[in-house]
């Protein structure tokens, strides 16, 4: 019996060794990929127009990551449909780490506009890193007749269905805030969506459209230079960048809430080791004085942290925006 037991033990041990060797061999390509990554340029899909904050923060972070990783990061702006065009292109990309995306908060709201959701942000992206967040401010041209929010609301009530507002696209944060304001103040406004925040802001500056909920990060300097007038800021307290602008709560609408945020995501199936490398590099970039100072000057907040921080944010926002889209009957 001892002899049989010993023989079985030897056979079991040999079998375990073969299995372990096979597992090691199977994992070698992944390990090798992670160690050599990146070995060629990385395409960065930005789902908004050049000049908007998604594009600005994406380029800032990509430049630092490129310098650190030793490979070019090529910006590819894919605009339209509130960021859906760029987001869908990213979902279809090869999950090898050589195509990643810089997206804004609209990925948690825009899909609900369509009869059948084109994607689910909580399942169809691999989170990499939350980059930054920024409160929004309702801005108007300095020559517009609106000196404060109350004047804009008063005219909109006198002329229902005749006064407009701009947004960077359907279901972008600016659009969602305006929908909340309409519900709270009993307004009927005309929505004028653009292919990104930059063209919307340009038309407000030119006086072609009266108001736009823009990020403080983009508009603060223009307000400081008296090129734009800030009517209200959507924040719990006044922004240090534009302290003269009252909050929505001060204006009587504390329940109108929402904040812009920007993140890096990748196609589902991207190797975990590659996602970890990208997260590490993104956080390294965000911690450089150059980017921290730039974001602070813009009135934004550097975020960073593990991928789970982005996952939690996406999962918390989706039910909220789904409900708003349904209640307001918002469509693409």
C-alpha positions as CSV (number, residue, x, y, z in Angstrom):
1,X,0.0,0.0,0.0
2,X,2.8,2.5,0.8
3,X,4.2,1.8,-2.6
4,X,0.9,2.5,-4.4
5,X,0.3,5.7,-2.3
6,X,3.8,6.9,-3.2
7,X,3.2,6.2,-6.9
8,X,-0.1,8.1,-6.9
9,X,1.6,11.0,-5.1
10,X,4.3,11.1,-7.7
11,X,1.7,11.0,-10.5
12,X,-0.4,13.7,-8.9
13,X,2.7,15.9,-8.4
14,X,3.8,15.4,-12.0
15,X,0.2,16.3,-13.2
16,X,0.2,19.4,-11.1
17,X,3.6,20.4,-12.5
18,X,2.3,20.0,-16.1
19,X,-0.8,22.1,-15.3
20,X,1.3,24.8,-13.6
21,X,3.7,24.9,-16.6
22,X,0.8,25.2,-19.0
23,X,-0.8,28.0,-17.0
24,X,2.5,29.8,-17.0
25,X,2.8,29.4,-20.8
26,X,-0.7,30.7,-21.3
27,X,0.0,33.8,-19.2
28,X,3.3,34.6,-20.9
29,X,1.7,36.6,-23.8
30,X,-0.2,38.7,-21.3
31,X,2.9,39.3,-19.2
32,X,5.0,40.1,-22.2
33,X,2.3,42.4,-23.6
34,X,2.2,44.3,-20.3
35,X,5.9,44.6,-20.1
36,X,6.4,45.8,-23.6
37,X,3.3,48.1,-23.6
38,X,3.2,50.5,-25.3
39,X,5.4,49.6,-28.2
40,X,3.6,51.8,-30.8
41,X,1.5,55.0,-30.9
42,X,-1.8,55.0,-29.0
43,X,-4.9,56.5,-30.6
44,X,-7.0,58.7,-28.3
45,X,-10.6,59.1,-29.4
46,X,-12.0,62.3,-28.0
47,X,-15.8,62.4,-28.2
48,X,-16.2,66.2,-28.6
49,X,-15.0,69.0,-30.8
50,X,-11.5,70.5,-30.7
51,X,-11.3,73.4,-28.2
52,X,-13.9,72.1,-25.8
53,X,-12.9,71.1,-22.3
54,X,-13.0,67.3,-23.1
55,X,-10.5,68.0,-25.8
56,X,-8.4,70.4,-23.7
57,X,-8.0,68.1,-20.7
58,X,-7.5,65.1,-23.0
59,X,-4.6,66.7,-24.8
60,X,-3.0,68.0,-21.6
61,X,-3.0,64.5,-20.0
62,X,-2.2,62.7,-23.3
63,X,0.9,64.9,-23.8
64,X,2.3,64.1,-20.3
65,X,1.5,60.4,-20.7
66,X,3.1,60.3,-24.1
67,X,6.3,61.8,-22.7
68,X,6.4,59.3,-19.8
69,X,5.6,56.2,-21.9
70,X,7.8,57.2,-24.8
71,X,5.1,56.7,-27.5
72,X,3.0,59.3,-29.4
73,X,-0.7,59.6,-28.3
74,X,-2.6,60.7,-31.4
75,X,-5.8,62.7,-30.7
76,X,-8.8,61.7,-32.9
77,X,-11.8,64.0,-32.4
78,X,-15.1,62.2,-33.0
79,X,-18.0,64.6,-32.6
80,X,-21.8,64.4,-32.8
81,X,-24.9,63.1,-31.0
82,X,-23.9,64.3,-27.6
83,X,-20.7,62.2,-27.6
84,X,-22.4,59.0,-28.8
85,X,-20.4,58.9,-32.1
86,X,-17.0,58.9,-30.4
87,X,-18.2,56.5,-27.6
88,X,-19.5,54.0,-30.1
89,X,-16.3,54.1,-32.1
90,X,-14.4,53.3,-29.0
91,X,-16.6,50.4,-28.1
92,X,-15.9,48.8,-31.5
93,X,-12.1,49.4,-31.3
94,X,-9.7,46.5,-30.8
95,X,-9.2,46.0,-27.0
96,X,-5.4,45.9,-27.1
97,X,-4.6,49.2,-25.3
98,X,-3.8,51.0,-28.5
99,X,-7.1,52.8,-28.7
100,X,-8.4,54.6,-25.7
101,X,-11.0,57.3,-25.2
102,X,-11.4,60.6,-23.4
103,X,-15.1,61.1,-22.6
104,X,-17.3,63.4,-20.7
105,X,-20.3,62.8,-18.4
106,X,-22.7,62.5,-21.3
107,X,-21.8,58.8,-21.7
108,X,-24.0,58.3,-18.7
109,X,-27.0,60.1,-20.1
110,X,-27.0,60.3,-23.9
111,X,-27.7,56.6,-24.5
112,X,-31.1,57.0,-22.8
113,X,-32.3,59.4,-25.6
114,X,-32.5,56.5,-28.1
115,X,-35.3,53.9,-28.3
116,X,-32.8,51.1,-27.8
117,X,-29.7,52.1,-25.9
118,X,-26.6,51.9,-28.1
119,X,-24.4,51.1,-25.1
120,X,-24.4,50.9,-21.4
121,X,-21.6,53.0,-19.9
122,X,-21.5,50.8,-16.8
123,X,-20.8,47.6,-18.8
124,X,-19.4,48.6,-22.2
125,X,-16.3,50.5,-21.2
126,X,-13.3,49.5,-19.2
127,X,-12.7,52.4,-16.8
128,X,-9.1,53.8,-16.7
129,X,-9.2,57.0,-14.7
130,X,-11.3,60.0,-13.7
131,X,-9.3,63.1,-14.8
132,X,-11.1,66.2,-13.6
133,X,-14.4,67.7,-12.7
134,X,-15.8,71.2,-13.1
135,X,-18.9,73.1,-12.0
136,X,-21.0,74.7,-14.7
137,X,-21.9,78.4,-15.1
138,X,-24.8,79.8,-17.1
139,X,-23.2,82.4,-19.4
140,X,-24.5,85.0,-21.8
141,X,-23.0,87.6,-24.1
142,X,-21.8,90.8,-22.3
143,X,-24.1,92.8,-24.5
144,X,-27.2,90.7,-23.9
145,X,-30.1,92.2,-22.0
146,X,-29.9,89.6,-19.2
147,X,-28.1,91.0,-16.2
148,X,-29.1,88.0,-14.0
149,X,-31.0,84.7,-14.1
150,X,-34.2,86.3,-13.0
151,X,-34.3,88.5,-16.1
152,X,-33.8,85.6,-18.4
153,X,-36.5,83.6,-16.7
154,X,-38.9,86.6,-16.7
155,X,-38.6,87.0,-20.5
156,X,-38.9,83.2,-21.1
157,X,-42.1,83.2,-19.1
158,X,-43.5,86.1,-21.1
159,X,-42.5,84.4,-24.4
160,X,-42.9,80.7,-23.9
161,X,-41.3,78.6,-26.7
162,X,-39.5,81.7,-28.1
163,X,-36.3,81.9,-26.0
164,X,-33.5,79.5,-26.6
165,X,-30.4,78.0,-24.9
166,X,-27.3,76.4,-26.4
167,X,-25.7,73.1,-25.4
168,X,-22.8,71.0,-26.4
169,X,-25.2,68.3,-27.6
170,X,-28.2,66.3,-26.5
171,X,-27.9,65.0,-23.0
172,X,-24.7,66.8,-22.3
173,X,-24.6,68.3,-18.8
174,X,-25.5,71.8,-20.1
175,X,-28.6,70.3,-21.7
176,X,-29.5,68.3,-18.5
177,X,-29.2,71.4,-16.3
178,X,-31.4,73.5,-18.7
179,X,-34.0,70.8,-18.6
180,X,-34.0,70.8,-14.8
181,X,-34.3,74.6,-14.8
182,X,-37.2,74.5,-17.1
183,X,-39.0,72.0,-14.9
184,X,-38.2,74.0,-11.7
185,X,-39.1,77.4,-13.1
186,X,-42.0,76.3,-15.3
187,X,-40.3,77.4,-18.6
188,X,-40.6,76.3,-22.2
189,X,-37.3,76.9,-24.0
190,X,-35.9,76.1,-27.4
191,X,-32.9,73.8,-27.2
192,X,-30.1,74.5,-29.7
193,X,-27.6,71.6,-29.6
194,X,-24.1,71.9,-31.0
195,X,-21.4,69.3,-31.8
196,X,-19.5,70.1,-28.7
197,X,-19.1,72.9,-26.1
198,X,-16.6,75.0,-28.1
199,X,-18.9,75.8,-31.1
200,X,-21.8,76.5,-28.6
201,X,-19.6,78.9,-26.7
202,X,-18.5,80.6,-29.9
203,X,-22.1,81.3,-30.8
204,X,-22.9,82.7,-27.4
205,X,-19.8,85.0,-27.7
206,X,-21.1,86.1,-31.1
207,X,-24.6,86.7,-29.7
208,X,-26.3,84.2,-32.0
209,X,-27.8,82.3,-29.0
210,X,-28.6,83.9,-25.6
211,X,-27.3,81.5,-22.9
212,X,-25.3,78.3,-22.4
213,X,-24.4,76.2,-19.3
214,X,-20.6,76.0,-19.8
215,X,-18.0,74.6,-17.5
216,X,-16.3,77.1,-15.2
217,X,-13.0,75.7,-16.5
218,X,-13.8,77.0,-20.0
219,X,-15.7,80.2,-19.2
220,X,-14.0,81.7,-16.1
221,X,-11.3,83.5,-18.0
222,X,-13.8,85.0,-20.5
223,X,-15.9,86.2,-17.6
224,X,-12.9,87.7,-15.9
225,X,-12.0,89.5,-19.1
226,X,-15.6,90.8,-19.5
227,X,-16.2,88.9,-22.7
228,X,-18.9,86.8,-21.1
229,X,-21.4,87.5,-18.3
230,X,-21.9,84.8,-15.7
231,X,-25.5,84.6,-14.5
232,X,-25.3,81.7,-12.0
233,X,-22.9,78.9,-11.1
234,X,-24.1,75.4,-10.5
235,X,-22.3,74.6,-7.3
236,X,-22.8,74.3,-3.5
237,X,-20.8,77.5,-3.1
238,X,-19.5,80.3,-5.3
239,X,-16.5,79.5,-7.5
240,X,-13.2,80.9,-6.4
241,X,-12.5,81.6,-10.1
242,X,-15.6,83.8,-10.5
243,X,-16.7,84.8,-7.0
244,X,-19.0,87.6,-8.3
245,X,-21.3,85.0,-9.9
246,X,-24.1,83.8,-7.5
247,X,-25.0,80.1,-7.2
248,X,-28.3,78.6,-8.5
249,X,-29.3,78.0,-4.9
250,X,-28.9,81.8,-4.2
251,X,-31.0,82.4,-7.2
252,X,-33.8,80.2,-5.8
253,X,-33.2,76.9,-7.6
254,X,-31.2,74.6,-5.2
255,X,-32.5,71.4,-6.8
256,X,-30.9,72.1,-10.2
257,X,-27.7,70.1,-9.9
258,X,-25.0,68.5,-12.0
259,X,-21.3,68.7,-12.6
260,X,-19.1,68.2,-15.6
261,X,-16.5,65.4,-15.4
262,X,-14.0,64.0,-17.8
263,X,-12.4,60.5,-17.9
264,X,-10.2,58.0,-19.8
265,X,-11.9,54.7,-20.7
266,X,-10.9,51.8,-22.9
267,X,-12.7,49.1,-24.8
268,X,-14.0,46.2,-22.7
269,X,-11.5,43.3,-22.9
270,X,-8.4,45.5,-22.7
271,X,-5.9,43.5,-20.6
272,X,-5.9,44.3,-16.9
273,X,-2.2,44.9,-16.8
274,X,-2.6,47.5,-19.6
275,X,-5.4,49.2,-17.8
276,X,-3.3,49.3,-14.7
277,X,-0.4,50.9,-16.6
278,X,-2.7,53.5,-18.2
279,X,-4.2,54.3,-14.8
280,X,-0.8,54.7,-13.3
281,X,0.4,57.0,-16.1
282,X,-2.8,59.1,-16.0
283,X,-2.4,59.6,-12.3
284,X,1.2,60.5,-12.7
285,X,0.3,63.1,-15.3
286,X,-2.5,64.5,-13.1
287,X,0.0,65.0,-10.3
288,X,2.4,67.1,-12.3
289,X,2.4,70.8,-11.2
290,X,1.8,71.9,-14.8
291,X,-1.6,70.1,-15.0
292,X,-2.6,70.7,-11.4
293,X,-2.0,74.5,-11.8
294,X,-3.7,74.6,-15.2
295,X,-6.8,72.8,-13.9
296,X,-6.9,75.0,-10.8
297,X,-6.6,78.2,-12.9
298,X,-9.5,76.9,-15.0
299,X,-11.7,76.6,-11.9
300,X,-11.7,72.8,-12.1
301,X,-10.7,70.0,-9.8
302,X,-8.1,67.3,-10.5
303,X,-9.6,63.9,-9.6
304,X,-7.5,60.8,-10.4
305,X,-7.5,57.7,-8.2
306,X,-8.2,54.1,-9.1
307,X,-10.5,52.9,-11.9
308,X,-13.2,52.0,-9.3
309,X,-13.7,55.7,-8.6
310,X,-14.9,56.2,-12.2
311,X,-16.9,53.0,-12.0
312,X,-18.8,54.2,-8.9
313,X,-19.5,57.6,-10.5
314,X,-20.9,56.1,-13.7
315,X,-23.1,53.7,-11.7
316,X,-24.4,56.5,-9.5
317,X,-25.3,58.9,-12.3
318,X,-27.0,56.6,-14.8
319,X,-30.3,56.1,-12.9
320,X,-30.6,59.8,-12.2
321,X,-30.2,60.9,-15.8
322,X,-32.4,58.0,-17.0
323,X,-35.2,59.3,-14.9
324,X,-34.7,63.0,-16.0
325,X,-34.7,61.9,-19.7
326,X,-37.9,59.9,-19.2
327,X,-39.7,62.6,-17.2
328,X,-38.8,65.4,-19.6
329,X,-39.4,63.4,-22.7
330,X,-36.0,64.2,-24.1
331,X,-35.2,62.7,-27.4
332,X,-32.3,62.6,-29.8
